[in-house]
């Protein structure tokens, strides 16, 4: 599997190779430094530990101790299992590793919507809008009275919406600009602008 951490810059639209106008999300691949490598013999699995964004204020000694001497402590760390590319500790990886990859998966944290009712959160139809209905956007009955005398788990109720880990699968790569470290990915990806996302080669395509 190939994967790197990137920052979502925003959306625009471009013409593809067939002349169709397609919406794309622009992501910038941050310099991903190889912090460590996990091996089957030592750790029980194969993986590469990557880090991005330097720690602005001094890192604590226990945290800084896991980084090699030639690498400054990084703010965000992530493991990628069964990394297909041969890498060395301290190496910086960029968008060029996605050359030739046609489809990718994007993992991010969705936008937070705050506390929402059932109509927006779950798509409930609501009651009649006419005068005197007294039932417009309410959730309706949730636990009854004598039986079952409680609200069952997983009942769709009002609550906090969004800010969850979301994986969008099999998005087409329109262009990879290795010089500017940019990728144009067709469609929308989860997260806010300037938010951190993980781009990996598609697992289903």
C-alpha positions as CSV (number, residue, x, y, z in Angstrom):
1,X,0.0,0.0,0.0
2,X,1.1,3.5,-0.8
3,X,0.0,6.4,1.3
4,X,1.0,9.9,2.5
5,X,-0.4,12.7,4.6
6,X,-1.5,15.9,2.8
7,X,-3.4,19.1,3.4
8,X,-6.8,19.8,1.7
9,X,-6.5,23.2,0.0
10,X,-10.1,23.5,-1.5
11,X,-12.1,22.7,-4.6
12,X,-12.1,24.0,-8.2
13,X,-12.9,22.6,-11.6
14,X,-10.7,21.5,-14.6
15,X,-11.1,19.9,-18.0
16,X,-10.0,16.3,-18.1
17,X,-8.3,14.5,-21.0
18,X,-11.7,13.9,-22.8
19,X,-12.7,17.6,-22.6
20,X,-15.3,17.1,-19.8
21,X,-15.5,19.7,-17.0
22,X,-15.0,17.9,-13.7
23,X,-15.0,19.2,-10.1
24,X,-11.7,18.4,-8.3
25,X,-10.3,18.8,-4.8
26,X,-6.7,20.2,-4.6
27,X,-4.5,18.6,-1.9
28,X,-0.9,19.5,-1.2
29,X,1.4,16.6,-0.2
30,X,3.4,17.7,2.8
31,X,7.0,16.5,3.1
32,X,6.5,13.1,4.7
33,X,9.6,12.1,6.6
34,X,10.4,8.4,7.4
35,X,10.7,8.3,11.2
36,X,11.1,4.6,11.7
37,X,10.4,1.2,10.1
38,X,8.5,-1.7,11.7
39,X,9.7,-5.2,10.7
40,X,8.1,-8.6,11.0
41,X,11.1,-9.9,13.0
42,X,11.2,-7.2,15.6
43,X,7.6,-5.8,15.8
44,X,5.5,-8.6,14.3
45,X,4.3,-6.6,11.3
46,X,5.8,-4.5,8.4
47,X,5.1,-0.8,8.4
48,X,6.6,2.7,7.8
49,X,6.2,5.5,10.4
50,X,5.8,8.9,8.7
51,X,5.8,12.3,10.3
52,X,4.7,15.8,9.0
53,X,4.7,19.4,10.4
54,X,7.5,20.3,12.8
55,X,6.6,20.9,16.5
56,X,6.7,24.7,16.9
57,X,7.4,24.7,20.6
58,X,9.9,22.5,22.2
59,X,8.9,18.8,22.4
60,X,9.2,17.0,25.6
61,X,12.2,14.6,26.0
62,X,10.1,11.4,26.0
63,X,8.4,12.5,22.8
64,X,11.6,13.8,21.1
65,X,13.4,10.6,22.0
66,X,11.6,8.5,19.4
67,X,13.0,10.6,16.5
68,X,16.5,10.0,14.9
69,X,19.1,12.6,15.6
70,X,18.9,14.0,12.0
71,X,15.1,14.6,12.2
72,X,13.4,17.3,14.1
73,X,10.3,16.2,16.1
74,X,7.1,16.1,14.0
75,X,3.7,17.1,15.1
76,X,1.7,14.4,13.4
77,X,2.8,10.7,13.1
78,X,1.1,7.9,11.2
79,X,1.9,4.3,10.4
80,X,1.4,2.8,6.9
81,X,1.4,-0.9,6.9
82,X,2.9,-3.0,4.1
83,X,4.4,0.1,2.4
84,X,5.2,-0.9,-1.2
85,X,8.1,1.5,-1.7
86,X,11.6,0.9,-0.4
87,X,12.5,3.7,2.0
88,X,15.3,4.7,4.4
89,X,15.1,6.4,7.7
90,X,15.2,10.2,7.4
91,X,14.0,10.1,3.7
92,X,11.4,12.7,2.6
93,X,8.6,11.4,0.5
94,X,6.4,13.5,-1.8
95,X,3.7,13.4,-4.5
96,X,6.0,11.7,-7.0
97,X,5.2,8.3,-5.4
98,X,1.7,8.6,-6.8
99,X,2.9,8.8,-10.4
100,X,0.9,6.2,-12.3
101,X,-1.8,5.7,-9.6
102,X,-5.2,6.2,-11.1
103,X,-7.5,5.9,-8.1
104,X,-7.0,6.9,-4.4
105,X,-8.8,6.7,-1.1
106,X,-8.9,9.8,1.1
107,X,-9.3,9.6,4.9
108,X,-10.2,12.7,6.9
109,X,-12.2,14.1,9.7
110,X,-15.6,15.5,8.5
111,X,-16.7,19.0,9.2
112,X,-18.4,19.5,12.6
113,X,-22.0,20.7,12.5
114,X,-22.7,21.0,16.2
115,X,-25.9,19.9,17.9
116,X,-28.5,19.1,15.3
117,X,-32.1,17.8,15.4
118,X,-33.3,14.6,13.7
119,X,-34.5,16.3,10.5
120,X,-31.0,17.5,9.6
121,X,-29.0,14.8,11.4
122,X,-30.9,11.7,10.1
123,X,-33.1,13.1,7.4
124,X,-36.5,12.6,9.2
125,X,-39.4,13.8,7.2
126,X,-41.0,15.7,10.1
127,X,-44.7,16.3,10.6
128,X,-47.2,18.2,8.6
129,X,-46.5,21.9,8.2
130,X,-50.2,22.9,8.4
131,X,-51.6,25.1,11.2
132,X,-52.4,23.1,14.4
133,X,-50.3,20.0,13.7
134,X,-48.0,20.6,16.8
135,X,-45.6,18.1,15.2
136,X,-43.2,19.7,12.8
137,X,-39.5,18.7,13.4
138,X,-39.7,16.6,16.5
139,X,-38.3,13.0,16.7
140,X,-41.6,11.5,17.7
141,X,-42.0,8.6,20.2
142,X,-38.7,7.2,21.5
143,X,-39.5,4.9,24.4
144,X,-43.3,4.5,24.9
145,X,-44.8,4.3,28.4
146,X,-45.5,1.0,30.1
147,X,-43.6,-1.1,27.5
148,X,-40.7,-1.1,26.7
149,X,-40.4,1.6,29.3
150,X,-37.0,2.8,28.0
151,X,-35.2,4.0,25.0
152,X,-33.3,1.3,23.0
153,X,-29.7,1.7,22.1
154,X,-28.9,3.1,18.6
155,X,-32.2,5.0,18.4
156,X,-31.8,8.0,16.0
157,X,-32.0,11.1,18.2
158,X,-30.8,14.7,18.2
159,X,-27.1,15.1,19.0
160,X,-23.7,16.3,17.8
161,X,-23.3,15.9,14.1
162,X,-20.1,15.5,12.1
163,X,-16.4,15.6,13.1
164,X,-16.0,11.9,12.5
165,X,-13.4,9.9,10.7
166,X,-14.6,9.4,7.1
167,X,-13.0,7.4,4.3
168,X,-14.0,8.2,0.7
169,X,-13.1,5.3,-1.6
170,X,-12.0,5.1,-5.2
171,X,-11.6,8.7,-6.2
172,X,-10.1,9.3,-9.7
173,X,-6.7,11.1,-9.8
174,X,-7.0,13.8,-12.5
175,X,-3.4,15.1,-12.2
176,X,-0.2,14.8,-10.1
177,X,2.1,17.8,-10.0
178,X,5.4,16.5,-8.5
179,X,7.1,19.9,-8.9
180,X,4.5,21.8,-6.8
181,X,3.6,18.8,-4.7
182,X,-0.1,19.0,-5.6
183,X,-2.7,16.4,-6.5
184,X,-6.1,17.0,-8.2
185,X,-8.6,14.5,-7.1
186,X,-12.0,14.2,-8.7
187,X,-14.9,14.9,-6.4
188,X,-15.1,16.0,-2.8
189,X,-13.0,14.7,0.1
190,X,-13.9,14.9,3.8
191,X,-12.6,17.7,6.1
192,X,-12.1,21.4,6.3
193,X,-9.8,23.5,4.0
194,X,-6.2,23.4,5.3
195,X,-7.2,20.2,7.3
196,X,-4.9,17.1,7.3
197,X,-6.0,14.1,5.2
198,X,-4.5,10.8,4.3
199,X,-4.2,9.9,0.7
200,X,-3.5,6.3,-0.2
201,X,-3.7,4.1,-3.3
202,X,-7.3,2.7,-3.6
203,X,-7.7,-0.6,-2.0
204,X,-10.8,-1.6,-4.1
205,X,-9.5,-0.5,-7.6
